[in-house]
């Protein structure tokens, strides 16, 4: 999985599990954000969000992945030249 996927996942979580708000923050389309989340779930073969109607809520696996993604992004950004 890519840094882009982790960044998108974190943005969804930080925007009240809203793909629409995350898309606006990231200057992306909402379908692209939804697709990236689905790709993560397929790649890791785990549900990161429960879908209740049109609403998302993070699962326990999603909470664990969020901690991992935040650490990975922090390490990635700390290694980038300024």
MARRO-586093 format. One line per 3 residues: number of its first residue (from 1); their letters; for each residue x, y, z of N, C-alpha, C, O. Coordinates in steps of 0.2 Angstrom, whole numbers. Atoms other than C-alpha are relative to their C-alpha. Layout:
BEGIN
NUM = A = X/Y/Z/X/Y/Z/X/Y/Z/X/Y/Z ~ ...
This chain:
BEGIN
1 = XXX = 4/-6/0/0/0/0/4/6/0/10/6/2 ~ -4/-6/1/6/18/-3/-2/5/5/-6/4/9 ~ 1/-6/-4/8/33/7/-6/4/-1/-10/6/3
4 = XXX = 6/-4/2/-6/41/-3/-6/-4/4/-11/0/6 ~ 6/4/-3/-18/27/4/-1/2/7/-6/3/10 ~ 0/-1/-8/-13/30/22/-2/7/1/-6/8/6
7 = XXX = 1/-7/-1/-14/49/20/-8/1/-1/-11/4/3 ~ 7/-1/1/-32/47/13/-4/-3/6/-9/0/8 ~ 3/4/-6/-37/34/27/0/5/6/-5/6/9
10 = XXX = 0/-4/-6/-31/46/40/-4/6/-1/-8/8/4 ~ 4/-6/1/-40/61/32/-7/-2/1/-11/2/4 ~ 7/2/-1/-56/51/32/-2/0/8/-7/2/10
13 = XXX = 1/1/-8/-54/47/51/0/7/3/-4/8/8 ~ -1/-7/-3/-49/65/55/-6/4/-2/-7/10/1 ~ 6/-4/3/-65/71/46/-6/-3/2/-11/-4/-2
16 = XXX = 6/3/-3/-78/62/57/-2/-6/-5/-8/-7/-6 ~ 2/5/5/-77/47/45/-4/2/-6/-8/-2/-8 ~ 4/-2/6/-83/57/31/5/0/-6/10/4/-6
19 = XXX = -4/0/7/-76/53/13/-1/7/-3/4/9/-7 ~ 1/-6/3/-84/69/7/4/6/3/8/10/-1 ~ -4/-5/-3/-75/80/20/7/-1/-1/11/4/-3
22 = XXX = -7/2/2/-59/71/17/2/2/-7/7/4/-8 ~ -2/-2/8/-60/73/-2/1/8/0/5/10/-4 ~ 0/-7/0/-63/92/1/7/2/3/11/6/0
25 = XXX = -6/-2/-3/-48/93/12/6/-2/-4/11/2/-4 ~ -5/2/4/-37/83/0/0/2/-7/4/1/-11 ~ 1/-3/6/-43/92/-15/-1/-6/-5/2/-6/-11
28 = XXX = 1/6/4/-49/75/-22/-8/-1/-1/-12/3/2 ~ 7/2/0/-66/68/-28/-2/-5/5/2/-9/7 ~ 2/4/-5/-76/59/-16/0/-8/-2/2/-12/2
31 = XXX = -1/7/3/-77/43/-27/7/-3/1/9/-8/2 ~ -7/2/-1/-58/43/-27/2/-2/7/6/-6/8 ~ -1/1/-7/-57/44/-8/-3/-7/2/0/-11/5
34 = XXX = 4/6/-1/-70/30/-7/4/-6/-3/5/-12/0 ~ -4/5/3/-60/19/-19/6/-2/3/8/-7/4 ~ -6/2/-3/-44/21/-10/-1/-3/7/3/-8/9
37 = XXX = 2/3/-7/-52/16/7/-2/-8/-2/1/-12/1 ~ 2/6/2/-59/1/-2/6/-4/-2/6/-10/-1 ~ -6/4/2/-42/-4/-10/4/-2/6/7/-7/7
40 = XXX = -3/2/-6/-35/-3/8/-3/-6/3/0/-11/5 ~ 3/6/-3/-48/-15/14/1/-6/-4/2/-12/-1 ~ -1/6/4/-46/-27/0/7/-2/1/9/-8/1
43 = XXX = -7/1/0/-27/-26/1/2/-4/7/5/-9/7 ~ -1/3/-7/-27/-30/20/-5/-5/2/-5/-9/7 ~ 6/5/-1/-43/-41/19/-3/1/7/-4/-4/11
46 = XXX = 4/-2/-7/-51/-32/34/-4/6/-2/-3/10/-6 ~ 4/-6/0/-65/-20/36/3/6/5/3/4/11 ~ -3/-6/-4/-58/-3/42/-6/4/2/-5/8/7
49 = XXX = 6/-4/-1/-76/5/42/-6/-5/0/-6/-9/-5 ~ 7/3/0/-93/-1/46/-4/5/-4/-4/11/-3 ~ 4/-5/4/-105/6/33/-8/-1/2/-11/-7/1
52 = XXX = 7/0/-2/-122/10/40/-4/5/-4/-4/11/-3 ~ 3/-4/5/-133/17/26/6/4/-4/10/1/-7 ~ -5/-4/3/-122/32/20/5/2/5/10/6/3
55 = XXX = -5/-2/-5/-112/34/36/5/-6/1/4/-12/0 ~ -5/5/-2/-96/26/41/2/1/7/1/6/10 ~ -2/-1/-7/-90/22/58/6/-5/0/6/-11/-3
58 = XXX = -6/4/0/-72/15/61/-1/-6/4/-4/-6/10 ~ 0/6/-3/-70/-3/66/6/0/5/10/4/5 ~ -6/1/-5/-58/-9/80/6/-1/-5/12/1/-3
61 = XXX = -5/1/5/-47/-15/65/3/7/-3/8/8/-4 ~ -1/-6/3/-48/2/58/4/5/5/8/9/3 ~ -3/-4/-5/-43/10/75/8/-2/0/12/2/1
64 = XXX = -7/2/0/-27/-1/75/4/2/-6/9/4/-6 ~ -3/-2/6/-23/3/57/1/8/0/6/10/-3 ~ -1/-8/-1/-25/22/61/6/1/3/10/6/1
67 = XXX = -6/-1/-4/-12/21/74/6/-2/-4/11/2/-4 ~ -6/3/4/0/11/62/1/6/-6/6/8/-7 ~ -1/-5/6/-4/24/47/3/6/3/7/9/-1
70 = XXX = -3/-7/-2/0/39/58/7/-1/2/11/4/0 ~ -7/2/-1/16/31/64/4/0/-7/9/3/-7 ~ -3/0/7/21/27/46/1/6/-3/6/8/-6
73 = XXX = -1/-7/4/17/44/39/4/5/4/8/8/1 ~ -4/-4/-3/26/52/53/7/-1/-1/12/3/-3 ~ -7/2/1/42/42/50/1/2/-8/7/4/-9
76 = XXX = -1/-2/7/40/45/31/1/7/-1/6/9/-4 ~ -2/-7/1/39/64/33/6/2/4/9/7/2 ~ -6/-2/-3/53/64/45/6/-2/-4/12/1/-2
79 = XXX = -6/2/5/64/56/32/1/4/-6/6/4/-10 ~ 0/-4/6/60/68/18/4/6/1/4/9/6 ~ -4/-6/-1/72/82/15/-4/6/-1/-9/6/-4
82 = X = 4/-6/0/66/99/18/2/5/-5/-1/10/-6
